[in-house]
Amino acid sequence: PYAQLKLALALSDAGYSRRAYDTLDAASELAGGDAAFFKMAAQEFAGREAWVAAAEMYLRVIQNQGGAVSDELKELYNEALFKAAENAEFRIVLDMEELVRVDEPMALVAQARFELRANANMEKARGLLNRAKGLKPEMPEAALFEAELFYKEGRRPEAKQILSGLRDNQNIAQWIRTMAESFLQQLP
């Protein structure tokens, strides 16, 4: 599996994403239930900002751990999934049913982000976001996406208020605070 992983990484680096995913699937089959392999692969892809592949590998780590998911792993998975959702390959590579089984609110946020980014469907994105918030009202990933949605809807004051709150909240993941700060800097 490690040789196949190296090939998948090289293909991804060279811009052959479809072939990289196929090779990554072959590596995953060879790895069986080796959660350490999947975590290492996820970290390699995350380091390259290849978020779809990283999310797929973190998903496999979670699936192979039998339900015991550390806070660190959950944070890494959520970051990869949130960032993967802006990629057109998100729905091709990742199985929504599996994402929902692992964490339905996070899957809904990712799907909402995909709808906004890939399909420019604000109505569907808003509906998915509201479902996620109904399941988990205080979810920082949902708030981060809601700020993005507010911005796209022309509601900049609401977006700034949410982003400022996320940026200043020391009790949430660093990646969320960093993205909030980045979004704030982009707002006029």
N, CA, C and O of each residue as an XYZ file, in Angstrom:
752
protein
N       0.807     -1.220      0.000
C       0.000      0.000      0.000
C       0.846      1.278      0.000
O       0.432      2.299     -0.550
N       2.033      1.219      0.619
C       2.866      2.422      0.702
C       3.395      2.828     -0.672
O       3.493      4.019     -0.969
N       3.733      1.855     -1.507
C       4.188      2.179     -2.866
C       3.042      2.795     -3.665
O       3.243      3.762     -4.399
N       1.852      2.240     -3.523
C       0.685      2.792     -4.209
C       0.374      4.199     -3.708
O      -0.009      5.071     -4.487
N       0.541      4.415     -2.401
C       0.323      5.749     -1.834
C       1.306      6.752     -2.427
O       0.920      7.861     -2.796
N       2.573      6.363     -2.519
C       3.568      7.274     -3.110
C       3.198      7.620     -4.545
O       3.339      8.767     -4.969
N       2.726      6.632     -5.287
C       2.304      6.892     -6.664
C       1.091      7.822     -6.683
O       1.032      8.744     -7.497
N       0.128      7.588     -5.795
C      -1.053      8.459     -5.725
C      -0.652      9.891     -5.398
O      -1.191     10.832     -5.979
N       0.280     10.064     -4.482
C       0.754     11.401     -4.135
C       1.434     12.067     -5.329
O       1.203     13.245     -5.601
N       2.276     11.309     -6.045
C       2.961     11.858     -7.214
C       1.956     12.253     -8.293
O       2.086     13.313     -8.906
N       0.956     11.405     -8.524
C      -0.073     11.723     -9.515
C      -0.857     12.968     -9.105
O      -1.158     13.820     -9.940
N      -1.181     13.069     -7.834
C      -1.896     14.243     -7.333
C      -1.053     15.502     -7.514
O      -1.545     16.532     -7.974
N       0.217     15.404     -7.147
C       1.125     16.552     -7.300
C       1.245     16.997     -8.756
O       1.403     18.185     -9.040
N       1.168     16.032     -9.676
C       1.304     16.332    -11.102
C      -0.013     16.790    -11.732
O      -0.049     17.128    -12.915
N      -1.093     16.802    -10.945
C      -2.369     17.280    -11.453
C      -3.252     16.213    -12.075
O      -4.259     16.536    -12.704
N      -2.896     14.958    -11.910
C      -3.701     13.852    -12.432
C      -4.607     13.322    -11.325
O      -4.434     12.200    -10.850
N      -5.560     14.131    -10.928
C      -6.355     13.796     -9.752
C      -7.177     12.528     -9.923
O      -7.244     11.726     -8.991
N      -7.800     12.314    -11.064
C      -8.616     11.111    -11.266
C      -7.766      9.854    -11.112
O      -8.172      8.904    -10.442
N      -6.582      9.849    -11.735
C      -5.678      8.695    -11.610
C      -5.165      8.575    -10.177
O      -4.951      7.468     -9.684
N      -4.970      9.703     -9.514
C      -4.511      9.674     -8.124
C      -5.564      9.013     -7.233
O      -5.225      8.212     -6.363
N      -6.843      9.347     -7.448
C      -7.906      8.735     -6.641
C      -7.992      7.236     -6.890
O      -8.171      6.459     -5.953
N      -7.866      6.823     -8.157
C      -7.903      5.394     -8.474
C      -6.753      4.652     -7.797
O      -6.935      3.560     -7.257
N      -5.576      5.256     -7.834
C      -4.409      4.635     -7.212
C      -4.559      4.627     -5.694
O      -4.150      3.672     -5.033
N      -5.132      5.668     -5.153
C      -5.379      5.725     -3.715
C      -6.377      4.651     -3.293
O      -6.245      4.070     -2.216
N      -7.364      4.390     -4.127
C      -8.305      3.302     -3.853
C      -7.581      1.962     -3.814
O      -7.859      1.125     -2.955
N      -6.647      1.757     -4.750
C      -5.870      0.509     -4.769
C      -5.011      0.397     -3.505
O      -4.911     -0.677     -2.911
N      -4.406      1.489     -3.106
C      -3.595      1.491     -1.880
C      -4.469      1.174     -0.673
O      -4.055      0.433      0.218
N      -5.658      1.724     -0.640
C      -6.578      1.497      0.474
C      -7.002      0.037      0.556
O      -7.101     -0.529      1.645
N      -7.250     -0.565     -0.597
C      -7.601     -1.991     -0.617
C      -6.462     -2.833     -0.054
O      -6.689     -3.760      0.723
N      -5.248     -2.506     -0.448
C      -4.083     -3.253      0.044
C      -3.868     -3.042      1.541
O      -3.389     -3.939      2.235
N      -4.219     -1.866      2.031
C      -4.014     -1.549      3.448
C      -5.037     -2.236      4.344
O      -4.808     -2.386      5.544
N      -6.152     -2.652      3.778
C      -7.178     -3.325      4.574
C      -7.737     -2.395      5.635
O      -8.269     -1.331      5.318
N      -7.619     -2.791      6.888
C      -8.145     -1.993      7.998
C      -7.072     -1.271      8.782
O      -7.259     -0.985      9.964
N      -5.957     -0.972      8.150
C      -4.814     -0.343      8.830
C      -5.061      1.156      9.028
O      -4.738      1.966      8.160
N      -5.636      1.511     10.173
C      -5.983      2.908     10.455
C      -4.745      3.802     10.455
O      -4.828      4.967     10.065
N      -3.597      3.274     10.886
C      -2.365      4.077     10.898
C      -1.963      4.461      9.471
O      -1.509      5.580      9.232
N      -2.129      3.537      8.528
C      -1.830      3.838      7.130
C      -2.741      4.966      6.632
O      -2.277      5.919      6.007
N      -4.053      4.844      6.918
C      -5.001      5.849      6.442
C      -4.725      7.218      7.055
O      -4.848      8.241      6.382
N      -4.359      7.235      8.317
C      -4.061      8.515      8.966
C      -2.822      9.161      8.356
O      -2.797     10.368      8.115
N      -1.795      8.350      8.107
C      -0.579      8.883      7.481
C      -0.892      9.401      6.082
O      -0.421     10.469      5.693
N      -1.690      8.639      5.323
C      -2.065      9.068      3.968
C      -2.864     10.377      4.032
O      -2.640     11.285      3.232
N      -3.785     10.466      4.976
C      -4.585     11.686      5.134
C      -3.686     12.881      5.421
O      -3.867     13.955      4.847
N      -2.728     12.693      6.303
C      -1.821     13.789      6.650
C      -0.972     14.214      5.455
O      -0.708     15.402      5.271
N      -0.544     13.246      4.641
C       0.227     13.570      3.435
C      -0.600     14.434      2.469
O      -0.118     15.440      1.949
N      -1.839     14.025      2.245
C      -2.687     14.786      1.325
C      -3.080     16.141      1.919
O      -3.133     17.138      1.197
N      -3.352     16.187      3.215
C      -3.690     17.465      3.857
C      -2.512     18.430      3.763
O      -2.703     19.625      3.537
N      -1.306     17.918      3.933
C      -0.111     18.754      3.820
C       0.045     19.359      2.431
O       0.676     20.404      2.271
N      -0.522     18.714      1.444
C      -0.488     19.205      0.064
C      -1.755     19.996     -0.289
O      -1.916     20.455     -1.420
N      -2.639     20.145      0.685
C      -3.934     20.788      0.495
C      -4.764     20.084     -0.573
O      -5.539     20.717     -1.291
N      -4.595     18.777     -0.668
C      -5.423     17.926     -1.527
C      -6.553     17.426     -0.636
O      -6.547     16.286     -0.171
N      -7.523     18.309     -0.409
C      -8.505     18.103      0.650
C      -9.486     16.972      0.394
O      -9.934     16.333      1.346
N      -9.832     16.706     -0.846
C     -10.765     15.615     -1.122
C     -10.125     14.284     -0.729
O     -10.748     13.477     -0.039
N      -8.907     14.056     -1.155
C      -8.202     12.813     -0.798
C      -7.965     12.747      0.707
O      -8.091     11.678      1.305
N      -7.624     13.870      1.322
C      -7.411     13.891      2.772
C      -8.700     13.517      3.499
O      -8.675     12.727      4.443
N      -9.818     14.077      3.066
C     -11.103     13.758      3.701
C     -11.442     12.286      3.527
O     -11.932     11.645      4.457
N     -11.186     11.753      2.345
C     -11.450     10.332      2.103
C     -10.620      9.458      3.037
O     -11.124      8.468      3.566
N      -9.370      9.809      3.242
C      -8.501      9.005      4.108
C      -8.878      9.168      5.584
O      -8.862      8.188      6.330
N      -9.214     10.374      6.014
C      -9.668     10.550      7.405
C     -10.972      9.785      7.631
O     -11.181      9.228      8.708
N     -11.841      9.754      6.637
C     -13.072      8.984      6.736
C     -12.753      7.510      6.963
O     -13.394      6.853      7.783
N     -11.772      6.995      6.244
C     -11.376      5.588      6.423
C     -10.775      5.338      7.810
O     -10.987      4.275      8.395
N     -10.037      6.298      8.328
C      -9.499      6.146      9.691
C     -10.665      5.976     10.662
O     -10.680      5.060     11.485
N     -11.627      6.864     10.550
C     -12.783      6.825     11.452
C     -13.543      5.517     11.303
O     -13.934      4.907     12.298
N     -13.754      5.088     10.076
C     -14.490      3.845      9.830
C     -13.768      2.632     10.412
O     -14.408      1.665     10.827
N     -12.438      2.683     10.442
C     -11.661      1.538     10.926
C     -11.359      1.599     12.417
O     -10.688      0.713     12.947
N     -11.840      2.626     13.096
C     -11.601      2.728     14.535
C     -12.766      2.221     15.364
O     -12.701      2.243     16.593
N     -13.808      1.775     14.730
C     -14.921      1.195     15.455
C     -15.670      2.148     16.364
O     -16.142      1.745     17.427
N     -15.789      3.407     15.964
C     -16.602      4.347     16.717
C     -15.862      5.221     17.705
O     -16.395      6.256     18.107
N     -14.668      4.857     18.115
C     -13.903      5.670     19.064
C     -13.097      6.711     18.288
O     -12.052      6.403     17.716
N     -13.598      7.946     18.279
C     -12.946      9.006     17.513
C     -12.447     10.076     18.474
O     -13.227     10.652     19.233
N     -11.145     10.339     18.439
C     -10.564     11.360     19.308
C     -10.975     12.750     18.821
O     -11.362     12.930     17.667
N     -10.885     13.719     19.718
C     -11.188     15.105     19.342
C     -10.243     15.577     18.250
O     -10.656     16.301     17.344
N      -8.977     15.177     18.325
C      -7.985     15.583     17.321
C      -8.369     15.045     15.943
O      -8.333     15.777     14.953
N      -8.737     13.763     15.885
C      -9.122     13.165     14.605
C     -10.381     13.825     14.058
O     -10.467     14.093     12.860
N     -11.348     14.086     14.913
C     -12.585     14.752     14.488
C     -12.280     16.131     13.904
O     -12.857     16.519     12.889
N     -11.376     16.867     14.544
C     -10.999     18.195     14.055
C     -10.321     18.105     12.690
O     -10.621     18.898     11.797
N      -9.411     17.148     12.523
C      -8.716     16.973     11.246
C      -9.694     16.579     10.140
O      -9.619     17.087      9.021
N     -10.601     15.676     10.465
C     -11.620     15.237      9.510
C     -12.521     16.405      9.116
O     -12.777     16.618      7.931
N     -12.997     17.154     10.093
C     -13.887     18.279      9.803
C     -13.208     19.318      8.926
O     -13.821     19.846      7.997
N     -11.947     19.615      9.213
C     -11.221     20.577      8.381
C     -11.115     20.076      6.946
O     -11.411     20.812      6.005
N     -10.693     18.826      6.778
C     -10.526     18.278      5.434
C     -11.860     18.262      4.687
O     -11.918     18.614      3.509
N     -12.921     17.856      5.367
C     -14.225     17.779      4.719
C     -14.746     19.167      4.344
O     -15.273     19.355      3.247
N     -14.603     20.132      5.242
C     -15.048     21.503      4.969
C     -14.317     22.067      3.752
O     -14.931     22.658      2.865
N     -13.008     21.878      3.724
C     -12.210     22.428      2.624
C     -12.394     21.635      1.334
O     -12.304     22.203      0.245
N     -12.648     20.333      1.439
C     -12.877     19.505      0.248
C     -14.151     19.914     -0.470
O     -14.260     19.761     -1.686
N     -15.114     20.433      0.280
C     -16.430     20.746     -0.278
C     -16.405     21.855     -1.318
O     -17.400     22.060     -2.013
N     -15.307     22.568     -1.442
C     -15.248     23.604     -2.472
C     -14.702     23.051     -3.787
O     -14.546     23.789     -4.760
N     -14.414     21.754     -3.814
C     -13.834     21.107     -4.983
C     -14.926     20.365     -5.752
O     -15.766     19.700     -5.145
N     -14.920     20.472     -7.067
C     -15.928     19.806     -7.887
C     -15.885     18.291     -7.739
O     -16.894     17.624     -7.968
N     -14.748     17.740     -7.366
C     -14.605     16.288     -7.213
C     -15.181     15.778     -5.900
O     -15.240     14.568     -5.682
N     -15.597     16.665     -5.038
C     -16.127     16.301     -3.726
C     -17.200     15.222     -3.826
O     -17.109     14.197     -3.152
N     -18.210     15.441     -4.655
C     -19.338     14.496     -4.763
C     -18.984     13.262     -5.574
O     -19.672     12.246     -5.472
N     -17.944     13.321     -6.365
C     -17.525     12.161     -7.162
C     -16.770     11.166     -6.287
O     -16.981      9.957     -6.390
N     -15.901     11.669     -5.436
C     -15.009     10.814     -4.654
C     -15.631     10.382     -3.323
O     -15.498      9.228     -2.918
N     -16.299     11.296     -2.659
C     -16.819     11.014     -1.318
C     -18.280     10.569     -1.372
O     -19.100     11.168     -2.068
N     -18.581      9.534     -0.645
C     -19.924      8.965     -0.587
C     -20.719      9.671      0.508
O     -20.395      9.561      1.691
N     -21.764     10.399      0.104
C     -22.544     11.176      1.071
C     -23.172     10.295      2.148
O     -23.272     10.715      3.301
N     -23.590      9.103      1.801
C     -24.178      8.209      2.806
C     -23.175      7.873      3.899
O     -23.523      7.827      5.079
N     -21.939      7.640      3.506
C     -20.889      7.346      4.489
C     -20.596      8.573      5.351
O     -20.409      8.460      6.562
N     -20.559      9.732      4.724
C     -20.310     10.966      5.470
C     -21.408     11.199      6.503
O     -21.130     11.594      7.635
N     -22.647     10.953      6.111
C     -23.778     11.129      7.022
C     -23.693     10.138      8.176
O     -23.981     10.494      9.319
N     -23.301      8.901      7.891
C     -23.174      7.899      8.959
C     -22.132      8.299      9.996
O     -22.302      8.025     11.184
N     -21.070      8.936      9.563
C     -19.994      9.329     10.478
C     -20.392     10.550     11.300
O     -20.211     10.561     12.517
N     -20.933     11.581     10.642
C     -21.297     12.824     11.335
C     -22.278     13.588     10.456
O     -21.870     14.338      9.569
N     -23.554     13.401     10.698
C     -24.572     13.992      9.831
C     -24.506     15.515      9.773
O     -24.548     16.066      8.673
N     -24.404     16.229     10.905
C     -24.340     17.698     10.792
C     -23.151     18.171      9.947
O     -23.296     19.086      9.137
N     -21.981     17.556     10.131
C     -20.808     17.969      9.357
C     -20.996     17.617      7.887
O     -20.596     18.387      7.014
N     -21.595     16.474      7.602
C     -21.868     16.095      6.214
C     -22.808     17.105      5.553
O     -22.627     17.457      4.387
N     -23.804     17.565      6.294
C     -24.742     18.557      5.754
C     -24.063     19.892      5.487
O     -24.341     20.539      4.477
N     -23.176     20.309      6.384
C     -22.434     21.562      6.169
C     -21.564     21.436      4.917
O     -21.519     22.344      4.087
N     -20.879     20.306      4.793
C     -20.019     20.105      3.620
C     -20.853     20.086      2.335
O     -20.473     20.696      1.336
N     -21.970     19.397      2.365
C     -22.835     19.345      1.194
C     -23.369     20.739      0.860
O     -23.456     21.104     -0.312
N     -23.724     21.513      1.881
C     -24.196     22.884      1.659
C     -23.100     23.727      1.014
O     -23.362     24.497      0.090
N     -21.884     23.580      1.502
C     -20.768     24.349      0.939
C     -20.520     23.952     -0.512
O     -20.238     24.800     -1.359
N     -20.628     22.663     -0.787
C     -20.481     22.196     -2.160
C     -21.548     22.817     -3.056
O     -21.247     23.276     -4.158
N     -22.795     22.833     -2.582
C     -23.883     23.401     -3.379
C     -23.629     24.870     -3.683
O     -23.919     25.338     -4.784
N     -23.094     25.592     -2.720
C     -22.811     27.008     -2.947
C     -21.635     27.175     -3.904
O     -21.718     27.929     -4.873
N     -20.543     26.470     -3.627
C     -19.319     26.662     -4.403
C     -19.392     26.070     -5.806
O     -19.005     26.728     -6.771
N     -19.881     24.842     -5.932
C     -19.862     24.151     -7.221
C     -21.089     24.460     -8.076
O     -20.994     24.534     -9.301
N     -22.228     24.638     -7.434
C     -23.478     24.798     -8.181
C     -24.106     26.177     -8.058
O     -25.111     26.455     -8.712
N     -23.534     27.049     -7.230
C     -24.067     28.393     -6.985
C     -25.545     28.340     -6.601
O     -26.321     29.224     -6.964
N     -25.925     27.301     -5.869
C     -27.307     27.111     -5.466
C     -27.460     27.561     -4.015
O     -27.343     26.757     -3.090
N     -27.723     28.856     -3.829
C     -27.826     29.414     -2.480
C     -29.031     28.874     -1.719
O     -28.963     28.664     -0.508
N     -30.126     28.652     -2.425
C     -31.332     28.157     -1.752
C     -31.100     26.754     -1.175
O     -31.441     26.485     -0.023
N     -30.526     25.881     -1.975
C     -30.250     24.522     -1.488
C     -29.199     24.552     -0.382
O     -29.307     23.820      0.602
N     -28.191     25.394     -0.541
C     -27.151     25.520      0.488
C     -27.760     25.979      1.805
O     -27.429     25.441      2.862
N     -28.637     26.960      1.752
C     -29.291     27.472      2.961
C     -30.136     26.373      3.624
O     -30.126     26.233      4.847
N     -30.858     25.603      2.819
C     -31.679     24.521      3.359
C     -30.845     23.457      4.067
O     -31.206     22.997      5.151
N     -29.738     23.071      3.458
C     -28.845     22.080      4.068
C     -28.215     22.629      5.345
O     -28.098     21.919      6.344
N     -27.813     23.888      5.305
C     -27.239     24.518      6.486
C     -28.250     24.542      7.629
O     -27.906     24.232      8.769
N     -29.481     24.904      7.331
C     -30.510     24.942      8.380
C     -30.756     23.564      8.981
O     -30.993     23.445     10.183
N     -30.700     22.520      8.151
C     -30.832     21.153      8.683
C     -29.680     20.827      9.627
O     -29.893     20.236     10.686
N     -28.460     21.209      9.248
C     -27.288     20.958     10.102
C     -27.422     21.701     11.424
O     -27.157     21.144     12.489
N     -27.835     22.965     11.347
C     -28.000     23.765     12.567
C     -29.115     23.217     13.449
O     -29.054     23.336     14.673
N     -30.130     22.619     12.839
C     -31.194     21.998     13.614
C     -30.698     20.796     14.406
O     -31.178     20.522     15.506
N     -29.732     20.084     13.834
C     -29.164     18.915     14.510
C     -28.112     19.297     15.545
O     -27.982     18.650     16.584
N     -27.360     20.361     15.246
C     -26.262     20.771     16.126
C     -26.151     22.299     16.073
O     -25.347     22.830     15.306
N     -26.949     23.010     16.879
C     -27.062     24.476     16.769
C     -25.761     25.254     17.000
O     -25.576     26.303     16.384
N     -24.887     24.799     17.831
C     -23.682     25.569     18.168
C     -22.442     25.103     17.410
O     -21.327     25.257     17.907
N     -22.612     24.553     16.248
C     -21.518     23.983     15.470
C     -20.691     25.094     14.806
O     -21.217     25.828     13.969
N     -19.406     25.229     15.165
C     -18.605     26.318     14.588
C     -18.414     26.200     13.078
O     -18.322     27.218     12.391
N     -18.353     24.980     12.550
C     -18.212     24.809     11.099
C     -19.446     25.338     10.376
O     -19.339     25.917      9.295
N     -20.616     25.136     10.977
C     -21.854     25.666     10.387
C     -21.847     27.189     10.423
O     -22.265     27.842      9.468
N     -21.370     27.749     11.529
C     -21.288     29.214     11.636
C     -20.322     29.776     10.591
O     -20.597     30.803      9.971
N     -19.196     29.099     10.402
C     -18.220     29.552      9.410
C     -18.839     29.544      8.017
O     -18.667     30.490      7.248
N     -19.559     28.474      7.697
C     -20.203     28.430      6.393
C     -21.320     29.461      6.291
O     -21.510     30.069      5.237
N     -22.056     29.660      7.373
C     -23.137     30.639      7.329
C     -22.586     32.040      7.028
O     -23.213     32.809      6.300
N     -21.436     32.362      7.577
C     -20.815     33.652      7.268
C     -20.480     33.746      5.787
O     -20.675     34.789      5.162
N     -19.982     32.663      5.236
C     -19.671     32.629      3.807
C     -20.947     32.825      2.980
O     -20.950     33.553      1.987
N     -22.016     32.172      3.399
C     -23.295     32.288      2.708
C     -23.851     33.708      2.827
O     -24.347     34.267      1.848
N     -23.768     34.289      4.026
C     -24.209     35.680      4.209
C     -23.449     36.607      3.260
O     -24.041     37.498      2.651
N     -22.160     36.400      3.138
C     -21.354     37.228      2.242
C     -21.866     37.114      0.807
O     -22.029     38.123      0.121
N     -22.115     35.900      0.361
C     -22.605     35.684     -1.012
C     -23.991     36.290     -1.215
O     -24.345     36.681     -2.327
N     -24.773     36.365     -0.143
C     -26.105     36.956     -0.215
C     -26.061     38.482     -0.091
O     -27.103     39.134     -0.147
N     -24.867     39.056      0.076
C     -24.732     40.496      0.211
C     -24.993     41.004      1.619
O     -25.190     42.203      1.817
N     -24.998     40.122      2.583
C     -25.278     40.489      3.976
C     -23.950     40.561      4.747
O     -23.699     39.767      5.654
N     -23.122     41.519      4.369
C     -21.775     41.623      4.919
C     -21.723     41.903      6.426
O     -20.866     41.338      7.106
N     -22.601     42.750      6.978
C     -22.534     42.981      8.434
C     -22.745     41.684      9.236
O     -22.057     41.447     10.229
N     -23.703     40.847      8.798
C     -23.935     39.582      9.489
C     -22.717     38.669      9.347
O     -22.309     38.011     10.304
N     -22.143     38.637      8.145
C     -20.955     37.814      7.911
C     -19.811     38.263      8.813
O     -19.151     37.435      9.440
N     -19.574     39.575      8.879
C     -18.483     40.095      9.715
C     -18.696     39.773     11.188
O     -17.747     39.432     11.894
N     -19.927     39.878     11.649
C     -20.216     39.593     13.058
C     -19.897     38.135     13.401
O     -19.266     37.857     14.421
N     -20.332     37.218     12.555
C     -20.051     35.799     12.801
C     -18.556     35.532     12.737
O     -18.003     34.870     13.615
N     -17.901     36.042     11.705
C     -16.474     35.796     11.528
C     -15.657     36.363     12.679
O     -14.705     35.724     13.128
N     -16.003     37.536     13.161
C     -15.292     38.130     14.297
C     -15.440     37.255     15.540
O     -14.477     37.035     16.274
N     -16.650     36.763     15.765
C     -16.878     35.888     16.908
C     -16.084     34.598     16.816
O     -15.538     34.131     17.816
N     -16.016     34.017     15.626
C     -15.238     32.784     15.439
C     -13.750     33.048     15.610
O     -13.050     32.286     16.278
N     -13.275     34.119     15.011
C     -11.852     34.452     15.098
C     -11.397     34.618     16.547
O     -10.281     34.236     16.900
N     -12.256     35.184     17.374
C     -11.895     35.493     18.755
C     -12.200     34.368     19.747
O     -11.859     34.484     20.924
N     -12.822     33.305     19.305
C     -13.212     32.211     20.191
C     -12.063     31.212     20.343
O     -11.777     30.440     19.428
N     -11.419     31.233     21.486
C     -10.279     30.353     21.733
C     -10.679     28.908     22.021
O      -9.812     28.047     22.170
N     -11.975     28.633     22.101
C     -12.458     27.290     22.423
C     -12.803     26.461     21.197
O     -13.321     25.352     21.326
N     -12.524     26.980     20.016
C     -12.796     26.223     18.789
C     -11.486     25.938     18.072
O     -10.438     26.480     18.422
N     -11.561     25.089     17.077
C     -10.371     24.652     16.334
C      -9.631     25.834     15.699
O     -10.239     26.789     15.216
N      -8.318     25.735     15.718
C      -7.471     26.784     15.147
C      -7.769     27.008     13.668
O      -7.773     28.151     13.211
N      -8.019     25.942     12.913
C      -8.259     26.117     11.479
C      -9.498     26.971     11.227
O      -9.538     27.730     10.258
N     -10.506     26.856     12.085
C     -11.718     27.663     11.934
C     -11.400     29.125     12.217
O     -11.836     30.013     11.484
N     -10.641     29.375     13.279
C     -10.256     30.758     13.596
C      -9.419     31.358     12.472
O      -9.585     32.527     12.125
N      -8.521     30.556     11.905
C      -7.672     31.023     10.815
C      -8.502     31.341      9.569
O      -8.288     32.367      8.924
N      -9.442     30.464      9.234
C     -10.294     30.729      8.067
C     -11.177     31.946      8.303
O     -11.397     32.742      7.390
N     -11.681     32.093      9.517
C     -12.503     33.265      9.836
C     -11.694     34.545      9.632
O     -12.192     35.516      9.062
N     -10.456     34.544     10.096
C      -9.588     35.712      9.934
C      -9.321     35.976      8.453
O      -9.340     37.125      8.010
N      -9.074     34.918      7.696
C      -8.829     35.063      6.255
C     -10.049     35.627      5.534
O      -9.920     36.513      4.690
N     -11.241     35.110      5.870
C     -12.470     35.627      5.268
C     -12.670     37.098      5.635
O     -13.075     37.899      4.793
N     -12.387     37.453      6.892
C     -12.546     38.846      7.335
C     -11.642     39.777      6.521
O     -12.048     40.880      6.155
N     -10.442     39.336      6.247
C      -9.509     40.171      5.490
C      -9.962     40.373      4.048
O      -9.590     41.359      3.410
N     -10.764     39.440      3.532
C     -11.255     39.536      2.158
C     -12.506     40.406      2.035
O     -12.850     40.849      0.939
N     -13.186     40.652      3.161
C     -14.397     41.454      3.117
C     -14.065     42.927      2.928
O     -13.134     43.439      3.549
N     -14.819     43.611      2.075
C     -14.555     45.040      1.884
C     -15.029     45.868      3.066
O     -14.881     47.090      3.064
